[in-house]
Amino acid sequence: MSPTTLPASPEQGHVTFLGAGPGDPGLLTLRAVEALANADVLVAEHDVLDVVRTHARQGVAEVHTDADTSASSTPGTGTPQLTVVDGASTTAGVPSMRDAAHLVMEAARGGKRVVRAVSGDPGLDAYAAEEMLACASAGVPFEVVPGVATAVGVPAYAGVPLRDAQGTDVRFVDARTASDRCWTEVGASDGTVVVSTTLDSVAAAAGELVSAGRKPDTPLTVTVAGTTTRQRTWTATLGTIAQTLKQAKVLPSPEGGRPVIAVVGERSAAAQRDRLAWFESKPLFGWKVLVPRTKEQAASLSDQLRSYGAVPHEVPTIAVEPPRTPQQMERAVKGLVTGRYEWIAFTSVNAVKAVREKFEEYGLDARAFAGIKVAAVGEQTANALIAFGVKPDLVPSGEQSAAGLLEDWPPYDPVFDPIDRVFLPRADIATETLVAGLIELGWEVDDVTAYRTVRASPPPAETREAIKGGGFDAVLFTSSSTVRNLVGIAGKPHNVTVIACIGPATAKTAEEHGLRVDVMAPEPSVHKLAEALADFGARRRLAALEAGDPVTRPSERRPGARRRRSTT
């Protein structure tokens, strides 16, 4: 008798309860990033959306839910679906949390890989615990990916250690749910208390602790928007925090107040915060920096700016298009394969991209460069070549520019060089410096237009208004064309905005457009330019501290204050 064939059961789904941490995307764990990349359905609270969205698979659909879940009750079948649970859109957030549980279970029953992302750590989230129990009751497999707990991560970023060498006792209290008994217990303790509350209720929480026995002069720190570049921390005592917030003009919030973490205790290092506040003391902390480059070009520069505490905003000023007549490029690439050239010189990442695209069009790869010497004008161009599978033979040892490349370029020698021709794929607006220098060294040059640079489309109206109205703290100009094009498509930056230029030629163009140049890179490198801006920010911060003034960003100007353009 043949064995009985059972009907195939639908594929079982799976749920990952994921802690997104307190706000800094860099605090996501490697396991969290892996889970997000493999998710079919992502259910995320609104306040962690920006943290998790970038790691979800490309093409996710975004569905905002409130009490009505009809728009997102059926998870997508082909494309990953992103569901945003927005607690602010419903009363106390309760209906949307129920929606979240419903969405999680329905997607998991449909065989989907579900990631349920919560702020902080899922083990400290009451709603996540209820959803885990629902999965267990329904037989849906799940896992938990811990995250950095907000009550621990925020004090670390505020420069407030919770324990000292004597092993201070640490208590954690959620002021929104704490009972009278809880306040009495922590009030009787002399250890550190970490209170999760809101900005509107922190003074009331301080009063509860005083009523429970804590001395009014007990130090505390209050941190809002912890671990993000909007972070702000106040140092006071239980008795003075209300007045401190009033003097800081912290206004009541119509939405019930922003979440904050307050750290209370004699040994909580509140008195040492000035020395330990590593995050808020970064040289460009909270600065909005305009980077007039494409997202691909600006990636490493933006990462560097973030390491200084800045918030980069990328605005392309140049769009790259194919040459109007592609025949010249096609002949040059064929000549490259047939041995017409001794050298090929790349002066930009865009030139590498243009040649690579032409290679792919002809079914060629990096092997076509065999026997040909390859030069790159600088580190970024060299990295683009390496990513293509080509290691350049020549990169300037000094200045990363056409002039620097010429300094290291060997003269043509008929004894050692069987071919005297160089292939130079470039932009249509490239200068003649490199061509003239190569000819002077005895080389024949095929100067070929590999791509055209045209002015990009204007940025959104909100960005244009911020540029002209002083909403940006600094702008980085990496070439004269970025100056001309940014002014052309978005208007002239406000005179409170710090202007940073990559070199003298760019600075001259900026001044011709009526801009005051505050920072210039010591050498023509985008990374040296970012370093120079960070040095400027550090000096500006130090000057404010030495003068006893509050540390502010350039955009936080006093009403009516305007700085004159430098005439030097």
N, C-alpha and C positions, 0 to 999 in steps of 0.2 A: 504494500500500500504506500502510495507516495505521501510525503509529509504534507501536512495542512499548510497552505499559504495564507498568512494573515494579511489584512489590508495595511498598507503603509501608513504610519501615523505622521501627522504633520510635524515638521521640524520644531523642536522645542526652543522657545526663546530664552533669553538670559538677561538679567538686569545687573548693572554695575552701579552701586551707590558710590559716588565720587565726591571727595572733598576738594573744592576749588580754592581753598585757602582764603586768607583775609582780603585779597585784592590785587596783589602784585602777581602778574602772570608768570613771572620767573619762579614763583614758589610752587607751581604745579610739579608733581612728581613725574618721573619717567613713565611709571605705570599708568598714571592718569592720561598722559599724552597718547600713549599706545591705545588705551581704551577709547578715547575720543576719536582717534583716527579710524577705528573699526566700527563705530556706532552706526546702526541703521536709523535709530531714533534718539534724539538728544532732548531731554526734558530738563530745562535749566531755569533757575530763579533769575529774575531780571537783573539783580545786582551782581551776578557772576557771568552774565552773558558775554561781556567783552573779554573776560579771562578765558572762557572755553571755546568761543566761536571760532577762533583762528586755527584751532587744532582739529576741528571737525572736517569730515571729508568734503572735498570741493563740490559745490553745487547743492548744498543743503537748502531746503525750503524753510522759510521763517514764518511761523504762525504764532501770533500773539493771542493769548487766551484770557478770558475773564470768566464770569459765572456761566456764560454760554459756551459750550465746547463743541458745538455742532460743526464749526469750521475745521476742527482738527481731530475729530473723533476717530477717523480712519487713517492710520499711519500710511505714508507713501509706500508704494510697492516697488518702485525702481530706484528712486532718488532718496538719499537719506533725508529725514525730516527733522527740523529743529523746532521744538515747541518751547516758547518762552512763557514761563509761569510768572505773570506780573501781579504780585500781591498788592501793589499800589492801586490797581484798578477795581478792587472789591473791598467790601467792608472787612477791615482787620486782616485781609488776606486769606480768610478761612475758606471761602468757596474755591479760590484758585488752587489752594493746597489739595482740596478734595479732587479737583480736576486733575492735578498732577498724579495722584494715586490712581485715578481712573485711566489716564493715558498710559501710565507705566504698565499697569496690568493688562490692558487691552493690547498694547503693542507686543508685550512678552508672550501672551497667549497666541498671537499671530505669528510667532516664530522669529520675532525681530530681536536684534541685539540692542538693548536699551541702556543708555547712560543717563542716570539721574544725578545731576550736578547740584550741589548745595554749597553755600558759603561756609568757609572754615572746614570743620571736620564732620563727616556724617554721623559719627558716634555721639556728637553733642547736639544733634538736630532732632527734635522731638518728632517732627513730621516724617523724617527719613526712617526713624525707628518704627513708626506705625506702618510705613510702606514695606519695610523689611518683614514685619510680622505677616502682612498680607501676602507677600510672596511665599513665605514659609507655609502658610495655611493652604495656598493654592498649589503648592508643589512646584513653584517656579524657581529654578536655580538662580542664585544671586551671589555676588561678591561685594566686598567693601574695599575701596581704595582710600586709605586715610589721607587727610589733608592737614596742612598747618592750621591748628586751632587759632581763631581770631584772638582769643584771650591771651595766647602765648606769643603769636607772631607780631601783633601790634606793639606791645611793650618793647620787644626786641628792636623793632624799627624806630621806636621813639627814644632808644638809648636808656631804657629803664630795666636793668636786670631785676629779676624777681627774687633771687636768692643771693645771699652773701656767703662768705667763708664759714660763718657760724651756723649755716643751714637753717635760715629763716623759714618758719612755717608759712605756707602760701595757701590762701583760701580763694575760691572762685565763686562769685555771686552774680546771678542774673537779676538785676533790680526789677525787671518787669514781672517776675514771678516769685520773688523772694517773700517768704512769710515773716511774721514778727519774730518767730523763734530763730529763723536764720539770721536776722539782723542782730538779735541778742547774742548769738554764739560768736559771730565775727567781731562784734563790738567788744566782747570780753577777751578776745585774743589780742596779743601784741604783735602778731605776724603781719605779713603783707596780704592785702586784700585786693583782688582784681575784680572790678565791678563792670559788668556789661550793662549799659544803660543808653539813654539818649541825651543829646545835648540840652534839650529842654528840661530833662529830669535829673541831671547830674547834681544840681544843688540840693534837690530833695533827697537824693541818695546820700549826699554828704551829711545832711541833717539827721537822717536815720542812724548813721554811724555814730554821730555825736550823742544822740539820744540814748544809744545802746552802750555808751561808755567810752568811746574814743575821744581823746583830747582835741579841742578845736584847732590847736596848732600842729596837728599831725600833717606831715607833707603829703601832697598828692599830685599826680600829673593826669591830665585829661587829653586824650588824643582822638581826633576826628579824622575820618578817611585814611586810617592807618594803612601803611605799606604802599600807598599810591603817591603820585606826585602832587596830590591835593592835600597830603597829610599836614596837619597843624597840631601842635602840642602846647598846652598851657601848664605852667607850674604854679601851684598855690598851696593853700592848706585847706582843711575841711571847713574852717571858719571863714576863709576869704574867697573861696572859689566863685561864689555868686557875684561878688564885687569884681573879681578878675574878669569874668566873662562879660559883665556889664561894661567895664572899661574897654574891653576888646570889641565892643559893639556887636556881640554875638546875638543876633535877633531870634526870637521864637520862630519855630517853623510851623507853617499851616498844616504840614503833613505829619505832625506828631514828633518831629525832631529827628536829626540824623544820628545813627548809631555811634556810640563812642565807647572807648575803653578807659576807665579810670583806675589808676594804681595808687593804693593808699598804704602808707606804712613808714615808720621811722627809718627802717633799713632798706627801703625800696630804691635807694640811689637817686631819689628825686633831686637831692641837693647837688648831685654830681652830673646831672643831665647835660649841662653845658659842655662837659668834656666827653660825654658818651653819645651825644646825638649825632651819630655818623651819617644817618640818612638825610635828615633835613639840612645838614651842613654841607652837602655836596655843592660844588661850585655853581652849577646851573639849576639848582633844585627848583622845580616847578616852572622853569622858563619855557614858554612856547617859542620854539625855534622854527622858522620857515626855511625849508630846504628846497630850493627851486630846481629839482632834478626829478627824473622819472623814478618810480618805485624800485625798478631793478638797479638803477645807478645809485640810488640813495640808501640801499639796504644796509651796507656796512657802516656808512656814515651815520645813519639814524641809530644803529645799535651803539655806536660810540657815544653819541649825544645822550642816549638813555643812561649810559654808564655814569655820566656826569649829573644825572638827575633831571635832564631836560625832557620836554615833550615835543618830539619832532613832528612837523607837519609838512608832508611832501607835496609840492605843487610843480608838476611838469611845466617847463616854459618852452621846451623844444620838442617837436615831434619828428620822428625819423621816417622818411619815405624812400622808396626805391628811386634810382636815377630815372630821369625822363627817357633817356635812350640807353637801354641795357646792353646794347651790342658791344660797347667798349669793355665792359666788365666781363662779358661772356668770352671775348677774345683773350683777355688777360688770364682768366682761369684756365682756358685751354692751353695757353702758352706755359702756364705754371706746370701743367702735367707733361707737356712735351719737351721741357728742358730749356725754355727760353730765358729763364731768370737764374741768377746766382743768389739773389736775396729777395725776401719779401719783408716789408716793414709795416707794422701795425701801429697806428698812432692813437687808437681809441678802442674801447670795448665794442662800440658800434661797428667799427671796421671788421673786427673779428666776427661779429654776428653776421654781417653782410656776406663775407667770404664763406662762412660756414653754411649759410642758407643756400648759396649758389652751389657749393659742393653737394649738399643733400639733393638739390634739384637734379644734378647730374649723376647721382648715385655714388659719389666719391666720399672718402673719409680722410682722417688725418694721415693715412699712409701716402697720400698724394704729395705730402711735403718732403718725402724721402729725397735726400741729396740736395735740398735747398736750405740755405741759412735763413733763420727767422729772427727778426728783431722786434722788440716791443718797447714802446715809449716809456712805460712805467709799470709799477707793481700790479695795478688793477688790470691793465691790458694783458700782462703776463699771466695773471691768474685765469683770465678768460681763455687764453690759449691752452693753458694746462688742462682746463676743464674740457677742452676740445680734443685733448690727447696729444698736444704739441708742446714740447719744452723749448722755449726760446733760447737761441744761441747768444743773443745780445740784449741786455737790459742796462740802461744807463747806471753807472756807478755813482754818479753825482745827481745833478738836477734832473728830475723826471719830466723832461720836456723835449721838444725837437732839438733845441740847442744842446741839451745834455746828451741826447742820442748821437748827435754829430761829433761831440767831443771824443766819444769812444769808438766811432765808426772807422774801420780801417780804410786807407786809400786803396784805389784799384791798383792791382799788381798783375800785369799780363803773365808773369811767370807762374804765380800761384792761383790766379783766378781765371778759369777757363772761359767764363762768361762775364761780360761787363755790365749786365743790365739788372736794374732793381724794379720790382713791382711794388707800387705804393698805392694801396686802396685807401681812399680818404673821403671826407665829406666835401660837398661842393663849395663850402666856404672856407676851406683850409688855407692857411697862409703859405707863402712860398719859401719860408725859411729852410725847411728840410730839403726841398727839391734843389734850391740853389746851392746848399752846402754839399749835397751828394755830387752834383755836377762838378763842383770845385775839387772834390776828392777824386775825380776821374771817372765817375760812374754815369752810365746812361740811365735815365729814369722814365718809366711809364707811370705817369701821375694819373690815376684812374678814379673817376667819381664812382664810389661804391654805394653811396647813399646821399640823400639830400636832407638837410635840416631846415625845418619850417617852424614858424611860430605856433605854439600849441594853442588849443582853445582856452578861453578865459576860465578861471576856476569858478566855483559856485559864488553867488552873490554874498553869502555869509563870509566867505574867505576874503573876497575883495574888500568888504567893509572892515574886516579885522586888520587887513594890511594898511589901509588908508587911515583907519581910526585909532591905531596904536594898540591893537589887540595882540600883536606879537611882540615878544621881548627882544628877539634878534632875528636877523636874516643872514644866511650864508650865501655869498656870491662866489661861484667857482669859475666864472669866466665873464668876459665883457658881454657876451651874448645873453647870459642869464640876467644881467642888469637890464639891458635894453628890452628883452622880451618880457620880463616880469613887469616893468613899468608900463610896457605896451598893452599887456593883457589884463593887468590888475590894478595899475596905478602906482604912485610913488609911496613907499613906506613912510609912515608917520615919523616925525622927527624925534620921538622918544625911543624908537626902535634902534637897537644896537646894530650897526652895519659892519659885517666882517667880510673881508675880501681876500682872495687867494694870492694876489700879487699886485705889483704896481700898476700894470696895465688895466686890470679889473678895477682897482681903486680909482684910477684916473677916469674911467668911464662912469663910475658911480658919482664922482664929484661933478662931472659934466652934466649929470642928471639932477644936480642939486642935493645930493646926499652927503652927509657927514660920515666919513669913514672912521670908525672907532678901533677896529682890530684888523691887523694884516698878518697873514701867515709868514713865518720866518723862511719858509721855502714853499714852492708851488705844489702842495699836496693837500688833498681834502682832509686827510687825517691830521695834518699839522695845523690846518685851519681850525678844526674842531678843538684841538688842544689849545690853540691861541685864544679861542673864545672862552674856554674853561678857565684859563689863566686870568682873563679879564674879569670873569664872574667872581673868581676867588678873591682878587684884589678889591673888587667893589664890595664884596661881603665884609672883608677884613676892615676896610675903611669905615663902613657903617658901624661895626662893632666897636672900633677904637673911638669913634665919635659919640658912642652911646646912643646911636640911632637904631630904630628897628631895621632889620634886613628886609628889603622889599625888592620886587622885580621891576625892571624898567617900565613895564606896562602899568604898574601900580603908581602912576605919577600923581602928584598933588594937583588938584583942580587949578587950571590956569597956568601950570608950570610948563614952560617950553624951553628946550635947549637950542642954542644957536649953532648953526653949522660952523665947523672949524674953518678958519681961513689960513691955517698953517699948512 
